[in-house]
Amino acid sequence: MEIITIKYRIQDNFGIFVKSTPEMSSAWNRISSSALNMEPNSIHYSDQINLPWYKILSLLREYSPLQKILNFRFSTDDSSKLLIERFIKEQRVQKDARNGSNLTITEEEIEPKLLALGFDQRELRKFQIRDVATLANLPNGANFSVPGAGKTTVTLAIHLLVSSRNDKLLVVSPKAAFTAWDEIIGLCISDSAEWAYNCGKFINLSNLSEQKILEQFQSSNRYFVTNYEQFTSKKDTYSFAIASFPVHLVLDESHRMKAGQNSLRGSALLSVANLPIRKDILSGTPMPQGASDLQSQLDFLWPGSALSQRIFQGESPSEVIKGLYSRTTKAELGLPPVSRTFVQVPMANAQAALYGIVKNDFLRQLSSFRNGRGLDIIKARKSVMRLLQLASNPILAVRGISQDIFAVDSGIINAVIQESTSPKMLEVCRLVRLNAKENRKTVVWTIFTQNILDLELQMSDLNPVSLYGAIKSGESSDFETREGRLKRFHVDDTCMVMIANPAAAGEGISLHEVCHEAIYLDRSYVSTHYLQSIDRIHRLGLPSGTVTNVKIIQTSTPAGLGSIDYSVSRRLATKIRALQELLDDEDLHAIALDEENAPEAVDFSLDIADIADLIDELEGKIPFNESLGV
């Protein structure tokens, strides 16, 4: 019988299959062929196959049941033995979790155990205890609760329950969430707790050199936070640290790695997936675009399992992850539903004329796509950006049209300029002023930075604050910083409006204590930031009886012209319904946008279905649907 030994190479996190005999065999040929299909650039020798470790695990899972049939046997050596044993254990836990038979910590045991560890400053709510118990009984966990449900608190509680004295907790998160992690230790753990568990705040690693990062891991400090960008750029340093120390790795807003191997960020995180002693992912919107967004997160959480492959093959995501995640809904938080209203605003004459020219150019560009040929995604994104600009602020579009390849009559350009502020922006200003008269603060959301700056001028009488990518973090006492502007919106009674970009303010902040009105000037095709921006004002702690109002301003167009705003609504509703099906959560609302990490640019993240829907809209093939506001 042929022996295939599995070895692990720690320096680059690779695995090696080594065959015991020089002769070629059916088993070796089949494994080698599968490896090449999985990794075309993988290195093969006559007696060795080299692959990233998580792909070695995938092949191990695939071929283990065939050992007797193919007359071979997998074996381990000292480098791989413990890792393979852990992998096998995790596969069993997955199976037990689906059957509900993986209980090792009961809900009744949670609070006494936490109190003994000094976690006595914050009392867990019933749904949080349930989430802690669900996830603590898994070797790796996924918390898909809505913003405001206390995912940070739940994660800290899990860490304390499952960790040892010398374990480290490393959180990778957006910068906007740093404050929440920085504060959580003092909010939950008493000063009298054992120092190993209450050793100060989270250490921010995001601005440190490679040497300083390693020095922090070598220190007695326990809690660390960094951002996705730094983790990616210093992947080798973090990989070495996680391999050298017992690290519990947490990805906050884990949907940011949804591109997987197709992005530097996803590739960096997948490359270290087998190194932490435990992993947790946190996201209220794990599927911003569709089921494929979940695949890379599952590959990170359960490397080598068949979970992502099952989704790729069309199995329902809700069935694939059954028993492997927790979800607290808004209904469980006791929040009243959001009141959402679509407001239709007609285009001005010159605005409509210019919109028609850009629309026709867009359709010409995509004629090859409609005929079944390839899609130039860069041109498609640029055209979508122009159409979104024209729908909200045509003067913004005019500034960029001179760089486009198609000609526009200067008379139309001049007419657009003479029309000045668009009807849509004027409507936003009118609604904000109506709220201000009733002493109701408003947050206005827009995806374009120039729109923020223009609205600041138009509503200068309301003492606005703005948040977008160029606003730096700093002390709350400095009103020019992000923190200072947030503070001014909270404490200054004359500051009646915040104008924000969801990329800068859609995560990590709370406005619900002072603001219950949101107005959307424009939106794009991805769901994440709409859902999260809503949750800035609709979250746990909302005063009883508060009505949260959301108004979505849509540009209506002359008959036959087609409105990009209507296409956006349809596509986002479809994507949110898929998310609802995954999480069995009726509280989810449609519509969104995801600008990933770009501080000011828009990541439209278009897919083929988005383009197809927009073409149908612009060609007048879809009737108006009043229930969707489209």
Secondary structure per residue as TSV (DSSP state, phi and psi in degrees):
chain	resnum	aa	ss	phi	psi
A	1	M	-	360.0	132.9
A	2	E	E	-74.9	137.8
A	3	I	E	-106.4	127.4
A	4	I	E	-113.0	110.5
A	5	T	E	-89.4	137.1
A	6	I	E	-101.2	124.4
A	7	K	E	-119.4	153.8
A	8	Y	E	-120.2	131.0
A	9	R	E	-108.7	103.1
A	10	I	T	-67.9	-30.3
A	11	Q	T	-64.7	-28.6
A	12	D	T	-128.0	9.6
A	13	N	T	61.2	37.9
A	14	F	E	-104.8	158.8
A	15	G	E	-117.1	159.6
A	16	I	E	-136.2	128.0
A	17	F	E	-91.5	127.6
A	18	V	E	-124.2	122.6
A	19	K	E	-87.6	150.6
A	20	S	S	-88.5	-16.9
A	21	T	S	-124.5	151.7
A	22	P	S	-75.0	-21.3
A	23	E	S	-72.0	146.0
A	24	M	-	-76.7	145.0
A	25	S	-	-132.6	164.3
A	26	S	H	-62.0	-41.9
A	27	A	H	-61.7	-48.6
A	28	W	H	-63.4	-41.6
A	29	N	H	-62.4	-40.8
A	30	R	H	-70.5	-41.8
A	31	I	H	-65.0	-41.5
A	32	S	H	-63.0	-41.6
A	33	S	H	-64.8	-42.7
A	34	S	H	-63.2	-38.5
A	35	A	H	-63.6	-40.4
A	36	L	H	-68.0	-36.5
A	37	N	H	-66.2	-35.3
A	38	M	H	-76.7	-37.6
A	39	E	-	-142.9	85.0
A	40	P	T	-55.4	-27.9
A	41	N	T	-95.8	12.5
A	42	S	-	-67.3	154.7
A	43	I	E	-93.9	123.7
A	44	H	E	-122.1	137.9
A	45	Y	-	-119.0	178.0
A	46	S	S	-62.9	-27.8
A	47	D	S	-126.4	11.1
A	48	Q	E	-142.2	146.9
A	49	I	E	-129.9	123.6
A	50	N	E	-108.3	125.7
A	51	L	E	-145.7	156.5
A	52	P	E	-53.1	145.8
A	53	W	H	-58.1	-40.7
A	54	Y	H	-67.4	-24.0
A	55	K	H	-79.7	-31.1
A	56	I	H	-59.5	-42.2
A	57	L	H	-64.4	-38.0
A	58	S	H	-61.3	-43.6
A	59	L	H	-68.7	-36.6
A	60	L	H	-60.7	-45.6
A	61	R	H	-62.9	-40.4
A	62	E	H	-68.5	-40.0
A	63	Y	H	-100.2	-10.6
A	64	S	G	-56.9	-42.3
A	65	P	G	-67.8	-12.3
A	66	L	G	-100.6	6.9
A	67	Q	H	-60.0	-45.3
A	68	K	H	-69.1	-41.8
A	69	I	H	-64.0	-41.8
A	70	L	H	-92.8	3.6
A	71	N	T	59.2	52.9
A	72	F	E	-147.1	172.6
A	73	R	E	-145.0	133.9
A	74	F	E	-77.9	144.7
A	75	S	E	-137.8	159.4
A	76	T	E	-118.4	164.3
A	77	D	-	-122.4	-172.7
A	78	D	T	-61.2	-29.6
A	79	S	T	-73.3	-25.6
A	80	S	T	-116.3	-13.3
A	81	K	H	-55.3	-51.8
A	82	L	H	-66.8	-37.1
A	83	L	H	-66.2	-40.4
A	84	I	H	-68.6	-40.0
A	85	E	H	-61.9	-39.9
A	86	R	H	-64.9	-41.8
A	87	F	H	-61.2	-45.3
A	88	I	H	-62.9	-41.6
A	89	K	H	-61.6	-42.6
A	90	E	H	-66.0	-35.4
A	91	Q	H	-63.6	-39.0
A	92	R	H	-67.5	-39.4
A	93	V	H	-63.6	-40.4
A	94	Q	H	-55.4	-47.8
A	95	K	H	-62.9	-45.0
A	96	D	H	-63.4	-37.9
A	97	A	H	-63.1	-38.9
A	98	R	H	-65.9	-30.0
A	99	N	H	-90.2	-2.5
A	100	G	T	71.1	25.0
A	101	S	-	-117.4	29.0
A	102	N	-	-106.9	18.9
A	103	L	-	-73.8	117.7
A	104	T	S	-120.0	-26.0
A	105	I	S	-121.7	123.7
A	106	T	-	-89.1	162.7
A	107	E	H	-61.2	-33.8
A	108	E	H	-67.6	-24.5
A	109	E	H	-86.0	-16.3
A	110	I	H	-58.8	-57.6
A	111	E	H	-63.7	-45.6
A	112	P	H	-59.1	-40.7
A	113	K	H	-65.2	-41.7
A	114	L	H	-67.6	-40.3
A	115	L	H	-59.7	-38.7
A	116	A	H	-65.8	-22.3
A	117	L	T	-95.0	2.2
A	118	G	T	92.3	6.8
A	119	F	-	-83.5	79.2
A	120	D	-	-132.7	10.0
A	121	Q	S	-93.7	-16.4
A	122	R	S	-134.8	125.1
A	123	E	-	-85.5	124.6
A	124	L	-	-70.5	140.4
A	125	R	-	-78.5	165.3
A	126	K	H	-57.6	-44.6
A	127	F	H	-69.5	-29.1
A	128	Q	H	-70.8	-39.1
A	129	I	H	-61.4	-42.7
A	130	R	H	-60.1	-44.5
A	131	D	H	-65.5	-40.9
A	132	V	H	-60.2	-46.7
A	133	A	H	-63.5	-43.4
A	134	T	H	-58.8	-47.5
A	135	L	H	-82.0	-33.6
A	136	A	H	-66.9	-21.0
A	137	N	T	-85.9	2.7
A	138	L	S	-113.5	147.7
A	139	P	S	-69.6	-24.8
A	140	N	E	-141.9	146.2
A	141	G	E	-134.2	156.4
A	142	A	E	-126.2	117.8
A	143	N	E	-107.9	106.5
A	144	F	-	-106.2	30.6
A	145	S	-	-70.7	157.6
A	146	V	-	-67.3	153.5
A	147	P	T	-55.8	140.0
A	148	G	T	94.8	-6.0
A	149	A	S	-85.8	-4.2
A	150	G	-	89.0	39.3
A	151	K	H	-61.7	-34.7
A	152	T	H	-64.5	-46.3
A	153	T	H	-62.1	-45.8
A	154	V	H	-60.7	-41.4
A	155	T	H	-65.9	-42.3
A	156	L	H	-61.8	-42.2
A	157	A	H	-61.7	-42.8
A	158	I	H	-61.3	-44.7
A	159	H	H	-57.7	-45.9
A	160	L	H	-64.0	-37.8
A	161	L	H	-72.0	-34.3
A	162	V	H	-106.2	-5.6
A	163	S	-	-96.2	167.6
A	164	S	-	-104.3	172.8
A	165	R	T	-57.1	-36.9
A	166	N	T	-98.9	7.1
A	167	D	-	-71.3	150.8
A	168	K	E	-109.2	151.8
A	169	L	E	-117.8	115.6
A	170	L	E	-113.7	121.4
A	171	V	E	-108.4	128.2
A	172	V	E	-105.6	121.4
A	173	S	-	-149.7	166.4
A	174	P	-	-63.8	151.8
A	175	K	G	-58.2	-31.6
A	176	A	G	-62.5	-22.1
A	177	A	G	-93.5	-2.2
A	178	F	H	-56.8	-41.2
A	179	T	H	-60.8	-42.5
A	180	A	H	-60.7	-42.1
A	181	W	H	-71.4	-35.6
A	182	D	H	-63.0	-33.5
A	183	E	H	-90.1	-16.8
A	184	I	H	-67.4	-32.6
A	185	I	H	-62.2	-50.7
A	186	G	H	-66.8	-28.2
A	187	L	H	-76.4	-23.0
A	188	C	H	-113.1	-34.2
A	189	I	S	-112.0	132.6
A	190	S	-	-75.0	157.9
A	191	D	T	-64.3	-25.0
A	192	S	T	-81.7	-5.4
A	193	A	S	-64.9	156.0
A	194	E	-	-54.0	137.1
A	195	W	T	-57.5	-31.7
A	196	A	T	-58.5	-26.2
A	197	Y	T	-103.3	-28.3
A	198	N	-	-118.0	74.0
A	199	C	-	-108.2	53.8
A	200	G	-	83.6	-164.4
A	201	K	S	-83.7	175.2
A	202	F	-	-67.0	137.1
A	203	I	E	-84.6	123.4
A	204	N	E	-82.2	113.3
A	205	L	-	-94.0	-4.4
A	206	S	T	-65.8	-22.2
A	207	N	T	-110.7	12.7
A	208	L	-	-93.7	154.4
A	209	S	-	-75.2	169.7
A	210	E	H	-57.7	-43.5
A	211	Q	H	-64.2	-43.0
A	212	K	H	-66.4	-35.3
A	213	I	H	-61.6	-46.9
A	214	L	H	-65.5	-35.8
A	215	E	H	-63.6	-36.8
A	216	Q	H	-65.4	-42.1
A	217	F	H	-67.0	-30.1
A	218	Q	H	-77.0	-17.5
A	219	S	S	-77.5	-179.8
A	220	S	S	-82.7	-2.3
A	221	N	-	-62.1	149.0
A	222	R	-	-112.6	-34.9
A	223	Y	E	-112.4	130.6
A	224	F	E	-137.6	149.4
A	225	V	E	-137.8	141.6
A	226	T	E	-145.5	172.5
A	227	N	-	-103.1	167.5
A	228	Y	H	-62.5	-37.3
A	229	E	H	-64.3	-45.1
A	230	Q	H	-70.6	-38.0
A	231	F	H	-59.3	-40.9
A	232	T	H	-67.5	-45.7
A	233	S	H	-71.4	-24.5
A	234	K	T	-117.9	40.2
A	235	K	H	-55.7	-44.1
A	236	D	H	-63.9	-37.9
A	237	T	H	-65.2	-46.9
A	238	Y	H	-67.1	-37.3
A	239	S	H	-60.3	-43.8
A	240	F	H	-63.7	-43.1
A	241	A	H	-64.5	-43.6
A	242	I	H	-69.5	-31.8
A	243	A	H	-75.3	-26.2
A	244	S	H	-91.3	-22.1
A	245	F	S	-129.6	154.3
A	246	P	-	-73.8	104.4
A	247	V	E	-117.9	128.7
A	248	H	E	-93.1	113.8
A	249	L	E	-103.1	127.6
A	250	V	E	-120.5	130.8
A	251	L	E	-105.3	110.8
A	252	D	E	-89.2	134.7
A	253	E	T	57.3	56.5
A	254	S	G	-65.4	-16.4
A	255	H	G	-62.6	-12.3
A	256	R	G	-68.8	-11.6
A	257	M	G	-103.5	19.3
A	258	K	T	-61.9	-23.9
A	259	A	T	-75.5	-12.9
A	260	G	G	58.9	-133.6
A	261	Q	G	-65.1	-14.1
A	262	N	G	-82.0	1.7
A	263	S	S	-135.0	154.0
A	264	L	H	-62.1	-39.6
A	265	R	H	-64.5	-51.0
A	266	G	H	-62.1	-41.5
A	267	S	H	-62.9	-41.4
A	268	A	H	-63.3	-43.3
A	269	L	H	-70.9	-39.5
A	270	L	H	-65.3	-31.3
A	271	S	H	-68.9	-19.5
A	272	V	T	-109.0	10.1
A	273	A	T	-61.9	-26.2
A	274	N	T	-91.5	-3.9
A	275	L	S	-85.4	-38.7
A	276	P	S	-67.9	155.0
A	277	I	S	-75.0	-22.1
A	278	R	E	-156.7	151.5
A	279	K	E	-133.4	142.8
A	280	D	E	-135.4	140.9
A	281	I	E	-118.0	141.0
A	282	L	E	-126.2	126.2
A	283	S	-	-165.9	131.9
A	284	G	S	-81.3	-15.2
A	285	T	-	-134.9	73.2
A	286	P	S	-71.8	-12.8
A	287	M	-	-127.3	72.3
A	288	P	S	-61.6	-37.1
A	289	Q	S	-109.0	-40.0
A	290	G	-	176.8	-174.7
A	291	A	T	-59.8	-31.6
A	292	S	H	-63.3	-24.0
A	293	D	H	-62.2	-25.4
A	294	L	H	-79.4	-21.8
A	295	Q	H	-60.6	-49.6
A	296	S	H	-66.9	-33.3
A	297	Q	H	-66.3	-37.4
A	298	L	H	-71.3	-35.9
A	299	D	H	-63.6	-35.1
A	300	F	H	-69.6	-45.6
A	301	L	H	-73.2	-40.2
A	302	W	S	-129.9	67.4
A	303	P	T	-59.1	136.6
A	304	G	T	86.7	-9.4
A	305	S	S	-78.5	171.6
A	306	A	S	-93.4	10.5
A	307	L	H	-62.8	-50.8
A	308	S	H	-66.9	-34.6
A	309	Q	H	-64.3	-38.1
A	310	R	H	-64.8	-38.1
A	311	I	H	-66.5	-43.0
A	312	F	H	-58.6	-34.8
A	313	Q	T	-82.3	1.7
A	314	G	T	102.2	3.8
A	315	E	-	-70.4	147.7
A	316	S	-	-59.6	126.4
A	317	P	H	-56.9	-35.6
A	318	S	H	-64.5	-32.2
A	319	E	H	-76.0	-37.5
A	320	V	H	-63.0	-42.0
A	321	I	T	-100.1	12.4
A	322	K	T	-53.8	127.8
A	323	G	T	81.5	-2.0
A	324	L	S	-110.7	9.4
A	325	Y	E	-149.3	167.0
A	326	S	E	-122.5	154.1
A	327	R	-	-149.7	119.2
A	328	T	-	-101.4	128.9
A	329	T	-	-97.9	168.9
A	330	K	H	-66.2	-31.1
A	331	A	H	-61.8	-38.5
A	332	E	H	-69.7	-26.5
A	333	L	H	-75.8	-11.4
A	334	G	T	77.1	22.0
A	335	L	-	-84.4	138.7
A	336	P	-	-68.9	155.7
A	337	P	-	-65.8	154.2
A	338	V	-	-75.5	139.6
A	339	S	E	-90.7	112.2
A	340	R	E	-113.6	132.3
A	341	T	E	-130.5	134.7
A	342	F	E	-95.0	129.7
A	343	V	E	-115.3	118.7
A	344	Q	E	-90.9	129.9
A	345	V	E	-128.3	121.5
A	346	P	E	-72.3	154.0
A	347	M	-	-74.3	153.1
A	348	A	-	-74.8	163.2
A	349	N	H	-62.3	-53.1
A	350	A	H	-66.3	-36.7
A	351	Q	H	-58.0	-44.6
A	352	A	H	-65.6	-38.4
A	353	A	H	-63.9	-45.6
A	354	L	H	-67.9	-38.1
A	355	Y	H	-59.1	-41.3
A	356	G	H	-63.5	-38.1
A	357	I	H	-65.2	-46.5
A	358	V	H	-65.8	-38.6
A	359	K	H	-59.4	-47.3
A	360	N	H	-63.8	-38.7
A	361	D	H	-64.4	-39.0
A	362	F	H	-61.3	-45.9
A	363	L	H	-65.2	-35.5
A	364	R	H	-64.5	-42.6
A	365	Q	H	-60.1	-34.7
A	366	L	T	-97.6	13.9
A	367	S	H	-61.6	-34.6
A	368	S	H	-67.4	-36.3
A	369	F	H	-65.3	-42.0
A	370	R	H	-66.4	-24.4
A	371	N	T	-92.5	13.5
A	372	G	T	88.7	7.4
A	373	R	-	-96.6	-173.0
A	374	G	-	-68.5	165.7
A	375	L	-	-116.6	127.7
A	376	D	-	-84.9	93.2
A	377	I	H	-64.6	-30.1
A	378	I	H	-66.2	-46.2
A	379	K	H	-64.9	-38.5
A	380	A	H	-61.7	-44.5
A	381	R	H	-63.1	-40.1
A	382	K	H	-64.3	-42.0
A	383	S	H	-65.9	-41.3
A	384	V	H	-62.0	-41.3
A	385	M	H	-59.6	-44.2
A	386	R	H	-62.4	-43.3
A	387	L	H	-64.9	-40.6
A	388	L	H	-65.0	-39.8
A	389	Q	H	-63.3	-44.6
A	390	L	H	-64.7	-31.9
A	391	A	H	-72.3	-26.8
A	392	S	H	-109.7	-39.4
A	393	N	-	-153.2	81.3
A	394	P	H	-58.3	-28.2
A	395	I	H	-64.7	-33.4
A	396	L	H	-62.0	-41.1
A	397	A	H	-67.0	-38.3
A	398	V	H	-58.6	-36.4
A	399	R	H	-62.2	-27.1
A	400	G	H	-101.4	-14.9
A	401	I	H	-65.4	-29.5
A	402	S	T	-60.3	-20.5
A	403	Q	T	-89.9	-8.6
A	404	D	S	-82.3	165.5
A	405	I	S	-84.9	-16.8
A	406	F	S	-95.2	150.8
A	407	A	-	-91.3	143.8
A	408	V	-	-127.4	132.5
A	409	D	-	-58.5	132.5
A	410	S	H	-63.9	-24.8
A	411	G	H	-64.7	-39.3
A	412	I	H	-66.9	-42.0
A	413	I	H	-58.9	-46.0
A	414	N	H	-63.6	-38.1
A	415	A	H	-65.7	-38.6
A	416	V	H	-63.2	-43.3
A	417	I	H	-63.3	-38.8
A	418	Q	H	-67.8	-32.3
A	419	E	H	-66.9	-23.1
A	420	S	-	61.5	-129.6
A	421	T	S	-61.9	134.3
A	422	S	-	-71.0	153.2
A	423	P	H	-55.2	-34.4
A	424	K	H	-64.9	-45.8
A	425	M	H	-67.7	-36.9
A	426	L	H	-63.5	-37.1
A	427	E	H	-67.0	-40.2
A	428	V	H	-59.9	-47.3
A	429	C	H	-61.6	-39.7
A	430	R	H	-62.5	-45.1
A	431	L	H	-67.8	-37.6
A	432	V	H	-64.5	-40.0
A	433	R	H	-68.6	-34.6
A	434	L	H	-62.8	-42.6
A	435	N	H	-62.5	-42.5
A	436	A	H	-62.6	-36.7
A	437	K	H	-62.4	-28.3
A	438	E	T	-95.5	13.2
A	439	N	T	61.9	36.3
A	440	R	-	-112.4	118.6
A	441	K	E	-73.3	153.4
A	442	T	E	-132.5	141.9
A	443	V	E	-108.9	127.7
A	444	V	E	-107.1	128.7
A	445	W	E	-109.7	134.2
A	446	T	-	-149.7	149.0
A	447	I	S	-88.6	-10.9
A	448	F	-	-108.2	128.8
A	449	T	H	-60.7	-39.5
A	450	Q	H	-63.6	-34.0
A	451	N	H	-60.7	-39.4
A	452	I	H	-60.7	-47.2
A	453	L	H	-65.5	-39.4
A	454	D	H	-66.5	-41.9
A	455	L	H	-66.8	-33.0
A	456	E	H	-56.5	-44.8
A	457	L	H	-67.7	-42.9
A	458	Q	H	-69.5	-24.2
A	459	M	T	-117.4	32.5
A	460	S	G	-62.0	-26.2
A	461	D	G	-69.0	-14.5
A	462	L	G	-99.4	11.0
A	463	N	-	53.4	57.7
A	464	P	-	-74.5	157.9
A	465	V	E	-119.6	154.1
A	466	S	E	-132.9	150.1
A	467	L	E	-132.6	123.1
A	468	Y	-	-154.3	-178.4
A	469	G	T	-58.7	-31.3
A	470	A	T	-78.1	-11.1
A	471	I	-	-79.3	119.2
A	472	K	-	-85.7	155.8
A	473	S	-	-76.5	157.3
A	474	G	-	175.6	-157.9
A	475	E	-	-74.0	143.1
A	476	S	T	-68.2	-16.8
A	477	S	T	-76.4	-14.3
A	478	D	-	-99.4	108.8
A	479	F	T	-73.7	1.4
A	480	E	T	-93.2	-9.6
A	481	T	S	-90.0	166.9
A	482	R	H	-56.6	-49.4
A	483	E	H	-65.0	-38.4
A	484	G	H	-66.0	-39.0
A	485	R	H	-67.7	-40.1
A	486	L	H	-61.7	-42.1
A	487	K	H	-63.5	-42.5
A	488	R	H	-63.1	-38.6
A	489	F	H	-62.9	-32.7
A	490	H	H	-78.5	-40.2
A	491	V	H	-105.4	-18.2
A	492	D	-	-91.6	111.2
A	493	D	T	-68.2	-16.1
A	494	T	T	-90.1	-10.3
A	495	C	-	-88.3	100.7
A	496	M	-	-101.3	-5.1
A	497	V	E	-149.1	137.7
A	498	M	E	-112.0	132.0
A	499	I	E	-114.5	119.9
A	500	A	E	-140.7	154.2
A	501	N	-	-97.2	128.9
A	502	P	H	-58.8	-26.4
A	503	A	H	-65.0	-29.7
A	504	A	H	-96.5	-26.6
A	505	A	H	-132.0	6.3
A	506	G	S	-79.1	-9.7
A	507	E	S	-134.1	149.3
A	508	G	S	77.5	7.0
A	509	I	-	-128.9	158.4
A	510	S	-	-126.5	127.3
A	511	L	-	-119.8	0.1
A	512	H	T	-67.2	-17.5
A	513	E	T	-76.1	-23.7
A	514	V	T	-125.2	-11.6
A	515	C	E	-135.0	132.5
A	516	H	E	-133.0	16.3
A	517	E	E	-127.1	128.2
A	518	A	E	-128.9	136.8
A	519	I	E	-127.6	132.0
A	520	Y	E	-107.4	112.3
A	521	L	S	-72.8	-39.4
A	522	D	-	-154.6	162.6
A	523	R	-	-145.1	169.6
A	524	S	B	-128.5	-167.2
A	525	Y	S	-87.4	-0.9
A	526	V	-	-110.0	146.6
A	527	S	S	-84.9	-26.6
A	528	T	H	-56.0	-54.7
A	529	H	H	-77.0	-21.6
A	530	Y	H	-66.4	-49.5
A	531	L	H	-58.3	-42.7
A	532	Q	H	-75.2	-33.5
A	533	S	H	-69.4	-35.8
A	534	I	H	-57.5	-40.9
A	535	D	T	-73.5	-4.4
A	536	R	T	-67.4	-30.7
A	537	I	T	-114.3	-2.3
A	538	H	S	-131.6	86.3
A	539	R	S	-153.1	172.8
A	540	L	T	-56.2	134.9
A	541	G	T	102.8	-2.4
A	542	L	-	-62.6	129.8
A	543	P	-	-54.7	141.6
A	544	S	T	-57.6	136.9
A	545	G	T	81.6	1.8
A	546	T	-	-71.9	134.7
A	547	V	-	-98.9	123.8
A	548	T	-	-101.0	119.4
A	549	N	E	-108.6	131.5
A	550	V	E	-124.3	124.2
A	551	K	E	-116.6	127.0
A	552	I	E	-109.8	114.9
A	553	I	E	-89.1	123.4
A	554	Q	E	-119.2	138.9
A	555	T	E	-86.7	118.5
A	556	S	E	-90.9	146.0
A	557	T	-	-118.2	160.6
A	558	P	-	-58.6	154.4
A	559	A	T	-52.2	131.9
A	560	G	T	87.7	-9.8
A	561	L	T	-84.6	-34.3
A	562	G	-	82.1	134.4
A	563	S	-	-111.9	125.9
A	564	I	H	-63.7	-29.4
A	565	D	H	-61.8	-36.3
A	566	Y	H	-70.5	-38.4
A	567	S	H	-63.3	-42.0
A	568	V	H	-58.2	-46.5
A	569	S	H	-61.0	-45.2
A	570	R	H	-61.7	-47.5
A	571	R	H	-67.8	-38.8
A	572	L	H	-69.9	-36.4
A	573	A	H	-61.3	-40.3
A	574	T	H	-63.1	-43.2
A	575	K	H	-69.5	-38.6
A	576	I	H	-69.0	-35.3
A	577	R	H	-61.1	-36.7
A	578	A	H	-65.0	-38.2
A	579	L	H	-67.8	-39.1
A	580	Q	H	-60.9	-41.8
A	581	E	H	-63.9	-40.1
A	582	L	H	-62.8	-46.7
A	583	L	H	-100.8	-1.8
A	584	D	T	51.9	50.2
A	585	D	-	-130.0	107.4
A	586	E	T	-77.6	-8.0
A	587	D	T	-81.9	-11.2
A	588	L	-	-65.1	141.5
A	589	H	-	-113.6	154.1
A	590	A	-	-78.5	168.6
A	591	I	-	85.5	137.7
A	592	A	B	-175.2	-177.2
A	593	L	-	-158.4	148.0
A	594	D	-	-134.5	110.2
A	595	E	-	-96.6	15.7
A	596	E	T	46.9	-118.5
A	597	N	T	-111.3	-9.9
A	598	A	-	-59.0	124.7
A	599	P	S	-67.9	-29.8
A	600	E	S	-133.8	-26.8
A	601	A	S	-75.0	157.2
A	602	V	-	-99.0	127.9
A	603	D	-	-96.1	102.1
A	604	F	-	-76.7	-21.8
A	605	S	-	47.0	46.8
A	606	L	-	-68.6	140.3
A	607	D	-	-114.9	175.2
A	608	I	H	-61.2	-39.6
A	609	A	H	-64.9	-34.8
A	610	D	H	-61.3	-46.8
A	611	I	H	-63.4	-44.1
A	612	A	H	-61.7	-42.0
A	613	D	H	-65.3	-41.1
A	614	L	H	-64.9	-40.3
A	615	I	H	-61.5	-45.4
A	616	D	H	-60.9	-39.3
A	617	E	H	-64.1	-47.3
A	618	L	H	-69.5	-24.2
A	619	E	T	-93.5	5.0
A	620	G	T	72.2	29.8
A	621	K	-	-93.4	-5.8
A	622	I	S	-119.6	123.3
A	623	P	-	-71.7	158.5
A	624	F	-	-66.5	136.6
A	625	N	-	-116.8	103.9
A	626	E	G	-64.4	-33.6
A	627	S	G	-66.4	-27.8
A	628	L	G	-93.2	-5.3
A	629	G	T	72.3	20.9
A	630	V	-	-130.2	360.0
